[in-house]
Amino acid sequence: MSRLEVEPVQNPDREGPRSGSEADSSARASISVTDKSTKELIEELPVDDAAAVGLAAAAAREAQPKWAAIPPRQRAVLLKRARKSLVAARSEILDVLERETGKPRFDVVGELMSVCMDIGYFARRTRVWLRTRRVSTRPLFGKRGRIFMKPRGLVGVIGPWNAPLTLTLGDAIPALLAGNAVIVKPSEITPLAVRRAVEALNQVLPKGVLQVVVGAGETGAALVDQVDMIAVTGSPGTGRRVMRQASERLTPVLLELGGKDPMIVLRDANIERAARAAAWGSCFMTGQVCMSIERVYVEEPAAEAFRHALVEQMGQLRVGPNGPNANIDLGPFTGPRQIEIIEAQLEDAREKGAEVVLGGRRAAADAGGDFYEPTLVAGVDHSMRMMREETFGPMLGLMVVKDAEEAVQLANDSEFGLNASVWTQDIERGIQLAQRLETGNVCVNDCVLSAGVLSLPFGGVKQSGVGARHGGPEGLLQFCVRQSVMIEKRDRLRESAWFPYDPKRTEKFEKVLAWMFDR
C-alpha cells in the first residue's frame, strides 16, 4: 500500500527527541517532513539507526512482562482511558496529519475516528476472546485440555504513508490488548501524526509498552531483527523483503500489500449508484488506497449509460490544496513518485490505443504540490500496464465485456487479490459471483467500506498479502500464541500407551481400530 523510497537528508548536527524511546539522537541522519500541498518543510527528525532500535526493543522487553501480567479487562480500561488523551490532542494530530499527507480534512478526521473505534471495539471484546478454552481430550479419556492465549512478546508494526494513523495504530491497538509491547515505524514520509498520537496515548499507558522509531528502510530492517512478530502494510516488494528477512529467525509476518481492485457492473445494476461509487472508490484520498477501484468491467448493455454517468460524477470532483475550510475532494499526492507512475501507465495505454475520456493531466501546479486530475480511460485491455500494475492514483480503466463470465475471468486475471465489488440488483447472483472472485474481500453493491467494518477481517490473497487483520477475533488473536495444555489429575502409575509394549495389548488396539472405523 505504500512505497518507501524517500532517502533521508544527511544532517549530523540535528538532534531532537523521539516519542516513546530512550535512544540518544546524536550524530544521526535526519529526514525532512514536508507539507504536501506547498512542499514547505514542516519538521526534520533524526533517524533511528539499528542501535537506537535496539535500545527501544530492550525497553519494550523490560516493560512487556508487567504489561502482560495486567488482566485483559484492566488493559482494556487503560486503552480506553488513553483514547481520551488521544481525542484531547485531536486538533494538533489532525493538523499535522493534514499537512504531511495532503489529504482533505474529512479523510484525516476519518483516520482518527477509525483508531478510536478500533480501541472501543477490541477493548469490549478482549476479555472474552482471550479467555482460556476448555476442550475435550478424546480419545484420552479422563484428562483435561486447555488452550491459553499468550502474547507473542514484542510486535513490530511498519506502516505506510497513505493512512498513517489507521494502518499503524490499527495493528498496535489489538497487539497491545493481547499483552504485547509494540514498536511502530511509520513511513518516513508521514511520521509526525503517528508520533504525536503515541505521545498522547503514552500519557496513560505504562512506559515502554508503545514506542515509535523513525526512519526509512534501514530502520525498518533493524526493527524486523528485534521483534517476535512483524506486521507490515506496504507494497508487494516491501512485503517480500520483510518476509525474506523475517524467515532467517522464523519471525511470524502479517502482510497487507498492494491491490488492483476490480469492479464488475452487471446490466441490471443501479447505474447511478454504481457510477457514484466508482468515482469515489477510485479517487478518494487521491486514489492512494490499496483497496481503491482501479479497473471496471461493465456488461455491454449497460456500458453507454454507465460511462455517461461516470463522466458526470468524476467531472464534478474538485482538486486543489488542502487546508482550513478547503472545498476539495482530492488533495495532492502524498507519495513523491506516484504522479510519475500514473503518467507512465497512461502513456503506455495511449500508445496501445486507449482513449482518455476525462482528465489525464497535472492540475493546480502553481500550488506547489503534485496534483493530478481525476482520469477515466476507456478502450483498455490487459496488455496495458494500467490494467495490470497497481496505479495508486486517481485513474480508472473502463473495459466493456460481453457478460458476467468474462468479467469474472478478467477480474481474476491479476497477480493481486485484495478487494473487489459486484453491482447488480440480483443480490443472490451478486453473492455467487463474489465467491468466485480471487480476493480476500468483496462488496456487493458497495465498495471499499468493508475495510472499515470492525467485525470483518481484512486481508488479501496472491500478491496482496498474507493473513487477515483489523476485524473480528482474528484481528486480536493473530497477535497471540495459542498454548495447548493437557492435564492428568488422577494419580496413575502408568498410561496404556507407555512402555513396555505387549502383543496382547497391541492386538486389542487393532480390534478397536477395526470396530471404530471398518463399519
C-alpha positions as CSV (number, residue, x, y, z in Angstrom):
1,M,0.0,0.0,0.0
2,S,2.9,2.3,0.4
3,R,6.3,2.8,-1.2
4,L,9.3,3.6,1.0
5,E,11.6,5.3,-1.4
6,V,12.5,8.7,0.1
7,E,16.1,9.0,1.1
8,P,16.9,10.7,4.4
9,V,18.6,14.0,4.3
10,Q,22.1,13.8,5.9
11,N,22.2,16.3,8.8
12,P,24.6,15.1,11.5
13,D,24.2,18.2,13.6
14,R,20.5,17.8,14.1
15,E,19.3,16.4,17.4
16,G,15.8,16.0,18.8
17,P,13.5,13.9,20.9
18,R,11.7,10.8,19.7
19,S,8.4,9.7,21.1
20,G,8.5,6.7,23.4
21,S,12.1,5.7,23.0
22,E,15.2,6.1,25.2
23,A,17.7,6.1,22.4
24,D,20.0,9.1,22.0
25,S,19.8,11.1,18.8
26,S,23.4,12.5,18.4
27,A,25.2,12.5,15.1
28,R,22.4,10.8,13.2
29,A,20.9,11.3,9.7
30,S,17.6,13.1,9.6
31,I,14.5,13.1,7.5
32,S,12.6,16.1,6.2
33,V,8.8,16.0,6.5
34,T,7.1,18.4,4.1
35,D,3.6,19.9,3.6
36,K,2.4,18.0,0.6
37,S,0.3,20.9,-0.8
38,T,3.1,23.5,-0.6
39,K,6.2,21.4,-0.3
40,E,7.3,23.6,2.6
41,L,9.3,22.0,5.4
42,I,7.3,21.1,8.5
43,E,10.0,19.4,10.6
44,E,13.2,17.5,10.5
45,L,13.5,14.4,12.6
46,P,16.6,12.3,13.5
47,V,16.7,8.8,12.0
48,D,16.7,5.9,14.4
49,D,19.5,3.6,13.4
50,A,20.0,0.0,14.4
51,A,21.4,0.9,17.8
52,A,18.5,3.2,18.6
53,V,16.0,0.5,17.5
54,G,17.9,-2.0,19.7
55,L,17.6,0.3,22.7
56,A,13.8,0.7,22.1
57,A,13.5,-3.1,21.9
58,A,15.3,-3.5,25.1
59,A,13.0,-1.0,26.9
60,A,10.0,-2.8,25.3
61,R,11.1,-6.2,26.5
62,E,11.6,-4.9,30.0
63,A,8.1,-3.4,30.1
64,Q,6.2,-6.2,28.3
65,P,6.0,-8.9,31.1
66,K,4.5,-6.4,33.6
67,W,2.0,-5.3,30.9
68,A,1.0,-8.9,30.1
69,A,0.5,-9.6,33.8
70,I,-2.2,-6.9,33.9
71,P,-5.6,-8.7,33.5
72,P,-7.1,-8.2,30.0
73,R,-10.1,-6.2,31.4
74,Q,-7.7,-3.7,33.0
75,R,-5.6,-3.4,29.8
76,A,-8.8,-2.5,28.0
77,V,-9.7,0.1,30.6
78,L,-6.3,1.7,30.2
79,L,-6.6,1.8,26.4
80,K,-10.0,3.4,26.7
81,R,-8.6,6.0,29.1
82,A,-5.7,6.6,26.7
83,R,-8.2,7.2,24.0
84,K,-9.4,10.3,25.9
85,S,-5.9,11.7,25.7
86,L,-5.8,10.9,22.0
87,V,-9.1,12.8,21.4
88,A,-7.9,15.7,23.6
89,A,-4.9,16.1,21.3
90,R,-7.0,15.8,18.1
91,S,-6.5,19.3,16.8
92,E,-2.7,19.0,16.8
93,I,-2.8,15.5,15.4
94,L,-5.2,16.3,12.7
95,D,-3.5,19.5,11.7
96,V,-0.1,17.8,11.2
97,L,-1.7,14.7,9.5
98,E,-3.5,17.0,7.1
99,R,-0.2,18.8,6.2
100,E,2.1,15.7,5.9
101,T,-0.4,13.7,3.9
102,G,-2.1,16.4,1.8
103,K,-5.5,14.8,2.3
104,P,-8.7,16.7,2.8
105,R,-9.8,17.3,6.4
106,F,-12.7,14.8,6.0
107,D,-10.3,12.0,5.3
108,V,-7.9,12.7,8.2
109,V,-10.8,13.0,10.7
110,G,-11.9,9.6,9.4
111,E,-8.4,8.2,10.2
112,L,-8.6,9.3,13.8
113,M,-12.2,8.2,14.1
114,S,-11.1,4.7,12.9
115,V,-8.4,4.5,15.5
116,C,-10.9,5.5,18.3
117,M,-13.4,2.9,17.1
118,D,-10.8,0.2,17.0
119,I,-10.0,0.9,20.6
120,G,-13.6,0.6,21.7
121,Y,-14.3,-2.5,19.6
122,F,-11.3,-4.5,20.7
123,A,-11.4,-3.3,24.3
124,R,-15.0,-4.5,24.7
125,R,-14.2,-8.0,23.5
126,T,-10.6,-8.6,24.7
127,R,-11.5,-10.4,27.9
128,V,-13.8,-12.9,26.1
129,W,-11.5,-13.5,23.1
130,L,-8.5,-14.1,25.4
131,R,-10.4,-16.4,27.7
132,T,-8.9,-19.8,28.4
133,R,-10.8,-22.5,26.4
134,R,-11.6,-25.9,27.8
135,V,-11.5,-28.7,25.2
136,S,-12.1,-32.4,25.0
137,T,-9.1,-34.7,25.2
138,R,-10.8,-37.7,23.5
139,P,-9.7,-40.4,22.8
140,L,-7.6,-39.9,26.0
141,F,-10.5,-40.1,28.5
142,G,-10.2,-38.8,32.0
143,K,-7.8,-36.0,31.1
144,R,-8.4,-32.3,30.7
145,G,-7.4,-29.9,27.9
146,R,-6.9,-26.2,28.0
147,I,-5.9,-23.6,25.3
148,F,-4.3,-20.5,26.6
149,M,-3.9,-17.3,24.6
150,K,-0.5,-15.8,25.4
151,P,1.1,-12.7,23.9
152,R,3.9,-13.1,21.4
153,G,6.1,-10.6,23.3
154,L,7.3,-7.7,21.1
155,V,5.4,-6.8,18.0
156,G,6.7,-4.5,15.3
157,V,4.4,-2.5,13.0
158,I,5.7,-0.9,9.8
159,G,3.2,1.5,8.4
160,P,2.6,3.3,5.1
161,W,2.3,6.9,4.2
162,N,-1.2,7.0,2.8
163,A,-3.1,6.3,6.0
164,P,-0.5,6.6,8.8
165,L,-2.8,6.6,11.8
166,T,-5.2,3.9,10.7
167,L,-2.6,1.5,9.4
168,T,-0.1,1.7,12.2
169,L,-2.2,2.1,15.3
170,G,-4.8,-0.1,13.8
171,D,-2.4,-3.0,14.3
172,A,-0.8,-1.6,17.5
173,I,-4.1,-1.5,19.4
174,P,-5.1,-5.2,19.3
175,A,-1.4,-6.2,19.8
176,L,-1.3,-4.1,23.0
177,L,-4.6,-5.5,24.2
178,A,-3.3,-9.0,23.7
179,G,-0.5,-8.2,26.1
180,N,2.3,-7.4,23.8
181,A,4.7,-4.5,23.7
182,V,4.7,-2.7,20.4
183,I,7.2,-0.6,18.4
184,V,5.7,1.2,15.4
185,K,7.7,2.6,12.5
186,P,5.6,5.0,10.4
187,S,6.6,5.9,6.9
188,E,9.5,8.3,6.8
189,I,7.2,10.5,4.5
190,T,4.4,10.8,7.2
191,P,5.7,10.2,10.7
192,L,4.5,13.2,12.6
193,A,0.9,12.4,13.4
194,V,1.7,8.9,14.5
195,R,4.5,10.2,16.7
196,R,2.1,12.8,18.3
197,A,-0.7,10.2,18.7
198,V,1.7,7.8,20.5
199,E,2.7,10.7,22.8
200,A,-0.9,11.2,23.7
201,L,-1.6,7.5,24.3
202,N,1.6,7.3,26.4
203,Q,0.2,9.8,28.9
204,V,-1.8,6.8,30.2
205,L,0.0,3.7,29.0
206,P,2.9,2.3,31.1
207,K,6.3,3.4,29.9
208,G,7.9,1.3,27.2
209,V,4.9,-0.7,26.0
210,L,4.2,1.5,23.0
211,Q,7.1,3.3,21.2
212,V,7.9,4.9,17.8
213,V,11.0,4.7,15.8
214,V,11.6,7.0,12.8
215,G,13.4,6.2,9.6
216,A,13.3,4.6,6.2
217,G,14.3,1.1,5.0
218,E,17.3,0.6,7.3
219,T,15.2,1.4,10.4
220,G,12.5,-1.0,9.3
221,A,15.1,-3.7,8.7
222,A,16.5,-3.2,12.2
223,L,13.1,-3.5,13.6
224,V,12.4,-6.8,11.9
225,D,15.5,-8.2,13.5
226,Q,14.3,-7.3,17.0
227,V,10.7,-8.4,17.2
228,D,8.8,-11.6,17.8
229,M,6.2,-10.7,15.1
230,I,6.1,-8.1,12.4
231,A,3.0,-6.5,10.8
232,V,3.6,-4.6,7.5
233,T,1.4,-2.5,5.3
234,G,3.2,-1.7,2.1
235,S,4.0,-2.7,-1.5
236,P,4.5,-6.3,-2.6
237,G,8.2,-5.5,-2.9
238,T,8.4,-4.3,0.7
239,G,6.4,-7.4,1.8
240,R,8.8,-9.8,0.1
241,R,11.9,-8.1,1.5
242,V,10.4,-8.3,5.0
243,M,9.4,-11.9,4.6
244,R,12.8,-12.9,3.4
245,Q,14.5,-11.2,6.4
246,A,12.0,-12.5,8.9
247,S,12.5,-16.1,7.7
248,E,16.0,-16.0,9.0
249,R,14.6,-16.1,12.5
250,L,11.3,-17.7,11.6
251,T,9.6,-14.5,12.8
252,P,5.8,-14.6,12.0
253,V,4.7,-12.0,9.5
254,L,1.4,-10.3,8.7
255,L,1.4,-8.5,5.4
256,E,-1.2,-6.2,3.8
257,L,0.2,-5.3,0.4
258,G,-1.0,-3.8,-2.9
259,G,-4.1,-4.2,-4.9
260,K,-5.5,-3.8,-8.4
261,D,-9.1,-3.9,-7.3
262,P,-11.8,-4.7,-9.9
263,M,-15.4,-3.5,-10.1
264,I,-18.0,-5.6,-12.0
265,V,-21.1,-3.7,-13.2
266,L,-23.8,-6.0,-14.5
267,R,-26.5,-5.0,-16.9
268,D,-29.2,-4.8,-14.2
269,A,-27.1,-2.7,-11.8
270,N,-28.3,0.6,-10.3
271,I,-26.2,2.7,-12.8
272,E,-26.3,6.0,-10.9
273,R,-25.2,4.4,-7.6
274,A,-22.5,2.3,-9.3
275,A,-21.1,5.4,-11.1
276,R,-21.1,7.4,-7.9
277,A,-19.3,4.5,-6.2
278,A,-16.7,4.2,-9.0
279,A,-15.9,8.0,-8.8
280,W,-15.5,7.9,-5.1
281,G,-13.8,4.5,-4.9
282,S,-11.2,5.3,-7.5
283,C,-10.4,8.9,-6.4
284,F,-10.8,9.3,-2.6
285,M,-7.5,10.0,-0.9
286,T,-6.3,10.9,-4.4
287,G,-6.6,7.2,-5.3
288,Q,-3.7,6.4,-2.9
289,V,-5.5,3.4,-1.3
290,C,-4.7,-0.3,-1.7
291,M,-8.4,-1.2,-1.9
292,S,-9.4,1.6,-4.3
293,I,-11.2,0.7,-7.5
294,E,-8.6,0.7,-10.4
295,R,-10.4,-1.2,-13.1
296,V,-14.1,-1.5,-14.1
297,Y,-15.7,-4.3,-16.2
298,V,-19.2,-3.3,-17.3
299,E,-21.5,-5.5,-19.3
300,E,-22.2,-4.2,-22.8
301,P,-25.9,-3.4,-22.4
302,A,-25.1,-1.1,-19.5
303,A,-21.8,0.3,-20.9
304,E,-23.0,3.5,-22.5
305,A,-25.2,4.6,-19.6
306,F,-22.6,3.8,-17.1
307,R,-19.8,5.6,-18.9
308,H,-22.0,8.7,-19.3
309,A,-22.9,8.7,-15.6
310,L,-19.3,8.1,-14.5
311,V,-18.0,11.0,-16.6
312,E,-20.6,13.2,-15.0
313,Q,-19.6,12.1,-11.5
314,M,-15.8,12.3,-12.0
315,G,-16.1,15.6,-13.8
316,Q,-17.5,17.2,-10.7
317,L,-14.6,16.3,-8.4
318,R,-12.6,19.2,-7.1
319,V,-8.8,19.1,-6.9
320,G,-6.6,21.5,-5.0
321,P,-4.5,22.3,-1.9
322,N,-5.9,21.2,1.4
323,G,-6.1,23.3,4.5
324,P,-8.6,25.2,6.6
325,N,-12.0,25.2,5.0
326,A,-10.7,24.0,1.7
327,N,-13.6,22.9,-0.6
328,I,-11.8,20.0,-2.2
329,D,-12.4,16.3,-2.9
330,L,-8.8,15.4,-3.9
331,G,-5.6,16.9,-2.5
332,P,-2.0,16.5,-3.7
333,F,-0.1,13.2,-3.9
334,T,1.5,12.1,-0.6
335,G,3.9,9.7,-2.3
336,P,6.5,11.7,-4.2
337,R,6.7,9.3,-7.2
338,Q,3.0,8.5,-7.7
339,I,2.5,11.1,-10.3
340,E,5.3,9.7,-12.4
341,I,3.8,6.2,-12.2
342,I,0.5,7.4,-13.4
343,E,2.0,9.3,-16.3
344,A,4.0,6.3,-17.4
345,Q,1.0,4.0,-17.2
346,L,-1.2,6.4,-19.1
347,E,1.4,6.9,-21.8
348,D,1.6,3.2,-22.3
349,A,-2.2,2.9,-22.5
350,R,-2.4,5.7,-25.1
351,E,0.3,4.1,-27.2
352,K,-1.7,0.9,-27.2
353,G,-5.0,2.5,-28.3
354,A,-6.8,3.5,-25.1
355,E,-9.0,6.6,-25.1
356,V,-8.5,9.2,-22.3
357,V,-12.2,10.2,-21.7
358,L,-11.5,12.6,-18.8
359,G,-8.5,14.2,-17.1
360,G,-5.1,12.8,-17.9
361,R,-3.2,16.0,-16.9
362,R,-1.5,17.5,-13.9
363,A,-3.6,20.1,-12.1
364,A,-3.1,23.1,-9.8
365,A,0.7,23.1,-10.4
366,D,1.0,26.7,-9.1
367,A,0.1,25.5,-5.6
368,G,3.5,23.8,-5.1
369,G,2.3,20.2,-4.5
370,D,1.8,17.3,-7.0
371,F,-1.8,17.4,-8.2
372,Y,-3.5,15.3,-10.9
373,E,-6.9,15.4,-12.4
374,P,-9.3,12.5,-11.9
375,T,-8.7,10.4,-15.0
376,L,-11.0,8.0,-16.8
377,V,-9.6,5.8,-19.6
378,A,-11.7,3.7,-21.9
379,G,-10.8,1.1,-24.6
380,V,-8.4,-0.6,-22.2
381,D,-7.3,-4.2,-22.1
382,H,-4.9,-6.4,-20.2
383,S,-2.0,-5.7,-22.4
384,M,-1.8,-2.3,-20.8
385,R,0.2,-1.6,-17.6
386,M,-2.6,0.4,-16.1
387,M,-4.8,-2.8,-16.1
388,R,-2.1,-5.0,-14.6
389,E,0.1,-2.9,-12.3
390,E,-1.0,-1.0,-9.2
391,T,-1.6,2.6,-10.0
392,F,-2.2,4.2,-6.6
393,G,-3.7,7.3,-8.0
394,P,-7.0,8.8,-9.3
395,M,-7.0,6.9,-12.6
396,L,-9.6,4.4,-13.6
397,G,-9.7,1.9,-16.5
398,L,-13.1,1.1,-18.1
399,M,-13.5,-2.1,-20.1
400,V,-16.7,-3.3,-21.8
401,V,-17.4,-7.1,-21.5
402,K,-20.0,-9.3,-23.1
403,D,-21.2,-11.0,-19.9
404,A,-20.6,-11.7,-16.3
405,E,-18.4,-14.7,-17.1
406,E,-16.0,-12.6,-19.0
407,A,-16.0,-10.0,-16.2
408,V,-15.1,-12.6,-13.6
409,Q,-12.4,-14.1,-15.7
410,L,-10.8,-10.7,-16.3
411,A,-11.2,-9.7,-12.7
412,N,-9.3,-12.8,-11.6
413,D,-6.6,-12.3,-14.3
414,S,-4.3,-10.4,-11.9
415,E,-1.4,-11.1,-9.6
416,F,-3.3,-9.1,-6.9
417,G,-6.3,-10.2,-4.8
418,L,-7.2,-7.6,-2.2
419,N,-10.7,-6.2,-2.7
420,A,-13.5,-6.2,-5.3
421,S,-17.1,-5.3,-5.9
422,V,-20.1,-6.6,-7.8
423,W,-23.0,-4.4,-8.8
424,T,-26.4,-6.0,-9.5
425,Q,-30.0,-5.9,-8.3
426,D,-30.0,-9.7,-8.1
427,I,-28.4,-9.9,-4.7
428,E,-28.1,-13.7,-4.6
429,R,-26.4,-13.7,-8.0
430,G,-24.1,-11.0,-6.8
431,I,-23.1,-13.1,-3.8
432,Q,-22.4,-16.1,-6.0
433,L,-20.2,-14.0,-8.3
434,A,-18.4,-12.5,-5.3
435,Q,-17.5,-16.0,-4.1
436,R,-15.9,-16.8,-7.4
437,L,-13.6,-13.7,-7.2
438,E,-10.0,-14.4,-6.1
439,T,-9.8,-11.7,-3.5
440,G,-9.8,-11.6,0.3
441,N,-12.6,-9.2,0.4
442,V,-15.7,-8.4,-1.8
443,C,-18.6,-6.0,-1.6
444,V,-21.9,-6.4,-3.3
445,N,-23.5,-3.1,-4.3
446,D,-20.9,-1.2,-2.2
447,C,-17.1,-0.6,-2.3
448,V,-14.1,-0.1,-0.1
449,L,-16.0,0.4,3.1
450,S,-15.9,-3.2,4.1
451,A,-12.3,-2.5,5.2
452,G,-13.8,-0.3,8.0
453,V,-16.3,-2.9,9.2
454,L,-14.9,-3.9,12.6
455,S,-16.5,-7.4,12.5
456,L,-15.0,-8.3,9.1
457,P,-11.4,-9.5,8.9
458,F,-9.4,-7.7,6.1
459,G,-6.7,-9.3,4.1
460,G,-5.5,-10.3,0.6
461,V,-4.5,-13.3,-1.4
462,K,-1.9,-13.7,-4.1
463,Q,0.5,-10.7,-4.1
464,S,-1.9,-8.7,-1.9
465,G,-0.8,-10.1,1.4
466,V,-0.5,-12.8,4.0
467,G,-3.0,-13.1,6.8
468,A,-6.1,-11.1,7.8
469,R,-6.2,-8.2,10.2
470,H,-8.3,-5.4,11.8
471,G,-11.7,-7.1,12.1
472,G,-13.2,-9.8,14.2
473,P,-11.5,-12.1,16.7
474,E,-8.6,-12.7,14.1
475,G,-7.7,-9.0,14.5
476,L,-6.7,-9.7,18.1
477,L,-5.8,-13.4,18.2
478,Q,-3.2,-13.1,15.4
479,F,-1.1,-11.3,18.0
480,C,-1.3,-14.3,20.4
481,V,0.4,-17.7,20.7
482,R,-2.0,-20.5,21.3
483,Q,-0.6,-22.7,24.0
484,S,-2.2,-26.1,24.4
485,V,-2.0,-27.8,27.8
486,M,-3.2,-31.3,28.7
487,I,-3.7,-32.1,32.4
488,E,-3.8,-35.5,34.2
489,K,-5.3,-35.0,37.6
490,R,-5.5,-38.7,38.6
491,D,-2.7,-40.4,40.5
492,R,-2.0,-43.1,38.0
493,L,1.2,-45.2,37.8
494,R,1.3,-45.5,34.1
495,E,-0.6,-44.9,30.8
496,S,-1.7,-47.7,28.4
497,A,0.5,-46.2,25.6
498,W,3.7,-46.3,27.7
499,F,6.4,-49.0,27.7
500,P,6.6,-51.9,27.9
501,Y,4.6,-52.8,24.8
502,D,2.7,-56.0,24.9
503,P,1.5,-58.2,22.0
504,K,-1.9,-58.8,23.6
505,R,-2.5,-55.1,24.2
506,T,-1.4,-54.4,20.6
507,E,-4.0,-57.0,19.4
508,K,-6.7,-55.3,21.4
509,F,-5.8,-51.9,19.9
510,E,-6.1,-53.4,16.4
511,K,-9.5,-54.8,17.2
512,V,-10.6,-51.4,18.5
513,L,-9.4,-49.8,15.2
514,A,-11.5,-52.3,13.2
515,W,-14.5,-51.7,15.4
516,M,-14.3,-48.0,15.2
517,F,-13.6,-47.4,11.5
518,D,-14.2,-50.6,9.5
519,R,-18.0,-50.4,9.6
